[in-house]
Amino acid sequence: MGMSLQTSQAQAADPTGPDANALYQQHCASCHGADRLGGTGPALLPENMGRLKPKQAAKVIAEGRAATQMIGYKNQIDAAGIQALVDYIFTPLPEIPRWGEAEILASHIQHHPPGSLPDKPKFQADIDNLFIVVELGDHHATLLDGDSFEPIHRFPTRYALHGGPKYAEGGRYVYFASRDGWISKFDTFNLTYVAEVRAGINSRNLAVSHDGRFVMVANYLPHNLVILDAATLKPVKLIEARDLRGNSSRVSAVYTADPRSSFIVALKDVPEVWEISYQIPPPKGFGQWIHDHRDDSGEQNEANHFPIRRILVEDYLDDFFLTQDYSQIAGTARGGEGQVVDLDLGRVVASIDLPGMPHLSSGISWPWNNTTVLATPNIRANSISLFDIETWQPVKEIETLGPGFFMRSHENSPYAWVDVFFGKHSDAMHVIDKQSLEIVKTLRPAPGKTSAHVEFTKDGRYALVSIWDLDGALVIYDAKTLEEIKRLPMKKPSGKYNVHNKLSRSSGTSH
Ligand code: HEC
């Protein structure tokens, strides 16, 4: 096919060395994009690799990166080829496509203007107990009735969703983000998309303000945050991600802190955590006590909306857990030390010992022994780490059959569920007693196939597990007896999201 053509061109162009473009198109383009602007993998541009030096990039290409889709290529590409690829990805593009307000606006699609569709669902079901199940296998999503476990509707999504859909207005609307920056708003009552917009070139996730007014999108490319009007998805404001010295950064993630009326922002390349108020007008003086960009005339004009409060941290924090009251976050950078940031004090208040590369954004908490414990899976250790979140002291390490990725529980369930996501036991799912902190059962819903990501029904009576395979399924368990009650075939189902648990910010689920 095209590949042999590229190879022969390469030989013609440079008979002495490997042709980087041909190697790239053959091995890398499917994930990182033919134009290097990103796909399921991040954009590979010198301005977008942050702290990664060419030498480290060579190591990533040769050996891969643990627990990600980035596999090692040293058995397929020789050292000269890998070096050629490093030089290739560190060569700036002649031009990085601009993706500013004009481009975002030009991409905007309004399928149905606000107010034009009926306010009554087309189906009978408890809206509060609906699930969206994302099926990565063929880029679809299924709307599932959480009482009957019957699918209501299956519909295509944009390519490669990332970061979990978010609900608004009691579950009527759900917002999706794809890796290539498309934001889609779906009306669950009318089973149709109502608006779409491309908010970035390479995006990470989105958050919706608790009042349903704003959507904020975290981008890797360009280095910014984009605030959209949640009703129409039209851009409201773009915020560049830069530290005080002007160094720009990719944005790792954005979360909503309901009681604070703010978004919390994780930055990849600068040691800062941001809180951005979406209260209109913003609280007086918000952000001033540390620093912020706005001119402080005190006037309430639009330029003063969405002020940034910067919290300087000791290390990069790009993955974190928010406490249930949103007063503190516990975060790490990949492989770095854990830090606890107090959002009211605006500084680091504790460090935590987290050697196993925790996946803190899927950490959960529950009451235990007159305190609250935070439990987090580890990507590089066969254990679950538990901390007392009053003192940030370790409580226990629970040994598992392999590194995990997602952890879930529900206020009404005595158990916490955690997957074994990596290694030869990835078909196992551990069930942990929340009081004894012991594994009480290990399920294998589909031997030989990865089982992952649990979500509970609204009342906590049933737990839904994904069989993460093209020929996969959703397996529904009685959360008390741990018996299987139903199995629905699905195409690589990944996450599933219950309206009630998500909107009530259940402590058993991530935010
Ligand atoms: C199956 C998809 C896939 C393929 C194919 C793939 N990558 Fe990746 N790559 C990823 C993902 C996903 C990441 C991000 C990993 C992470 O989360 O740290 C990544 C990360 C990287 C990074 C680190 C980027 C950074 O900013 O830290 C480099 C460099 C890289 N890939 C180069 C390559 C090259 C060169 C090839 C081809 C030889 C390739 N990749 C093929 C998915 C892929």
Boltz pocket constraint, residues with backbone or C-beta under 6 A from the ligand:
constraints:
  - pocket:
      binder: B
      contacts: [[A, 23], [A, 24], [A, 27], [A, 28], [A, 29], [A, 30], [A, 31], [A, 32], [A, 40], [A, 41], [A, 42], [A, 43], [A, 44], [A, 48], [A, 49], [A, 50], [A, 52], [A, 57], [A, 60], [A, 61], [A, 65], [A, 68], [A, 69], [A, 70], [A, 71], [A, 73], [A, 85]]
      max_distance: 6.0
